[in-house]
């Protein structure tokens, strides 16, 4: 299991350097954590689940499949390090999903999952990607909208 965790961490570190968005530290949308989540949309509007699915499986953006098994049979090589995302939309409210994507270390300081909307306190970030987020505010919302479709009913 440890070698899988290390492999996933390396994949994710590569992802963080390879696909940072143009959102810079000064351009970050301010958000507030309330309880275990971020209740407000980062982009000011709900996400689109179809775009969110595309971001989630894109190897140079969300790359959720690097660490998570997902109910997407047409995609190969699902990860086994993170929790299975089947049914996650039934298990977690939207605000908690948003927090887990923005900065999962707030909910679990020991997680190896990267922060997809954070620029400070990161380590070993390539110079060209310093001060940039992996996802834009709208991409965060799109992934949240997609994850909410992954219910126990689907």
C-alpha positions in Angstrom: 0.0 0.0 0.0 2.9 2.4 0.8 4.3 2.1 -2.8 0.8 3.0 -4.2 0.7 6.0 -1.9 4.1 7.2 -3.0 3.1 6.7 -6.7 -0.1 8.7 -6.2 1.8 11.4 -4.5 4.3 11.7 -7.3 1.5 11.7 -9.9 -0.3 14.5 -8.0 2.9 16.5 -7.5 3.5 16.3 -11.2 0.0 17.3 -11.9 0.3 20.4 -9.6 3.3 21.6 -11.6 1.9 20.6 -15.0 -1.5 22.2 -15.1 -1.7 25.3 -12.8 -4.3 27.8 -13.8 -3.7 31.5 -14.4 -5.3 32.4 -11.0 -2.6 34.2 -9.1 -2.4 34.8 -5.4 -3.7 38.4 -5.7 -6.6 37.1 -7.9 -7.9 34.4 -5.6 -11.5 34.5 -4.7 -12.0 35.0 -0.9 -13.9 32.2 0.7 -15.0 31.3 4.2 -15.0 28.0 5.9 -18.1 27.4 8.0 -18.1 24.2 10.0 -16.8 21.5 7.7 -17.3 23.2 4.4 -17.3 26.3 2.2 -21.0 27.1 1.7 -20.7 29.8 -1.0 -19.8 29.2 -4.7 -16.3 30.4 -5.4 -17.3 31.5 -8.9 -20.6 33.1 -7.8 -22.6 30.5 -9.7 -23.3 26.7 -9.6 -21.1 24.4 -11.6 -21.8 22.3 -14.6 -21.6 18.5 -14.0 -20.6 17.7 -17.6 -17.7 20.1 -17.5 -16.9 18.9 -14.0 -16.6 15.3 -15.2 -14.2 16.4 -17.9 -12.0 18.3 -15.4 -12.1 15.4 -13.0 -10.8 12.9 -15.5 -8.4 15.2 -17.3 -5.0 13.9 -16.5 -3.5 17.5 -16.5 -6.2 19.1 -14.5 -8.3 17.4 -11.8 -6.8 13.9 -12.4 -9.0 12.4 -9.7 -8.5 9.0 -11.2 -4.8 9.0 -10.2 -5.9 8.3 -6.6 -9.6 7.5 -6.6 -11.8 4.8 -8.1 -14.7 6.4 -9.8 -17.9 5.1 -11.5 -16.4 5.9 -14.9 -16.0 2.5 -16.6 -14.8 4.0 -19.9 -11.6 5.3 -18.2 -8.8 3.0 -17.3 -6.3 2.9 -14.4 -8.3 4.1 -11.4 -6.3 4.8 -8.3 -6.7 2.9 -5.0 -5.1 5.3 -2.5 -8.0 7.7 -2.0 -11.5 6.7 -1.1 -13.9 5.4 -3.8 -15.9 8.3 -5.1 -19.0 6.2 -6.0 -21.8 7.6 -3.9 -19.8 10.6 -2.6 -22.7 12.9 -3.6 -24.9 11.1 -1.1 -22.2 11.0 1.6 -21.0 14.6 1.6 -22.8 17.9 1.3 -21.8 20.3 -1.5 -20.0 22.6 1.0 -17.8 19.8 2.2 -17.0 18.6 -1.3 -16.0 22.2 -2.1 -13.7 22.4 0.9 -12.1 19.0 0.0 -11.2 20.3 -3.4 -10.1 23.8 -2.4 -7.9 22.7 0.4 -8.4 19.2 1.9 -5.8 19.8 4.6 -8.3 21.9 6.4 -10.5 18.8 6.9 -7.6 16.3 7.2 -4.1 17.7 7.9 -2.6 14.3 7.1 -4.1 13.9 3.6 -1.9 13.6 0.6 -4.6 15.1 -1.6 -3.5 18.3 -3.2 -5.2 21.6 -2.7 -6.7 22.6 -6.0 -7.3 26.2 -5.1 -4.5 27.3 -2.9 -1.2 29.0 -3.6 0.4 29.5 -0.2 2.2 27.0 2.1 3.0 24.6 -0.7 6.3 22.8 -1.2 8.5 22.0 -4.2 6.4 24.0 -6.7 8.0 24.6 -10.0 9.0 28.2 -10.5 6.7 28.7 -13.5 3.8 27.5 -11.4 4.4 29.3 -8.1 1.5 31.5 -7.1 -1.0 29.7 -9.4 -3.9 27.4 -8.6 -4.5 24.0 -10.2 -8.2 24.8 -10.9 -10.1 28.0 -11.5 -13.0 28.9 -9.3 -15.5 27.8 -12.0 -13.6 24.5 -12.4 -13.9 23.9 -8.7 -17.6 24.5 -8.9 -17.9 22.2 -12.0 -16.1 19.3 -10.2 -18.4 19.8 -7.1 -21.4 19.7 -9.4 -20.2 16.5 -11.0 -19.4 14.9 -7.6 -22.9 15.7 -6.4 -24.2 13.5 -9.3 -22.4 10.5 -7.9 -25.1 9.4 -5.5 -26.1 6.0 -4.1 -28.9 6.0 -6.7 -26.6 6.1 -9.7 
